[in-house]
Amino acid sequence: MQDGRHSQLELLARRQFQNYDEMYKVVDFLNKTLKEHDLIFGLTKDKEGTMTVSIYQT
């Protein structure tokens, strides 16, 4: 938080994939590698097993 303002995340892209057990490793790698470029990657999995990767800019 800077100057009393909350930073907001801007959704840049979202893509769904079939279940892939090691997708979390890919997302972790991307977060560690690209955090200096103000990018955050998120991963969700629904009840059917479909995984969604979201890319945000801070």
Secondary structure, DSSP 8 states (H G I E B T S, - for coil): -BTTB----EEEEEEEE---TTHHHHHHHHHHHHGGGTEEEEEEE-TT--EEEEEEE-
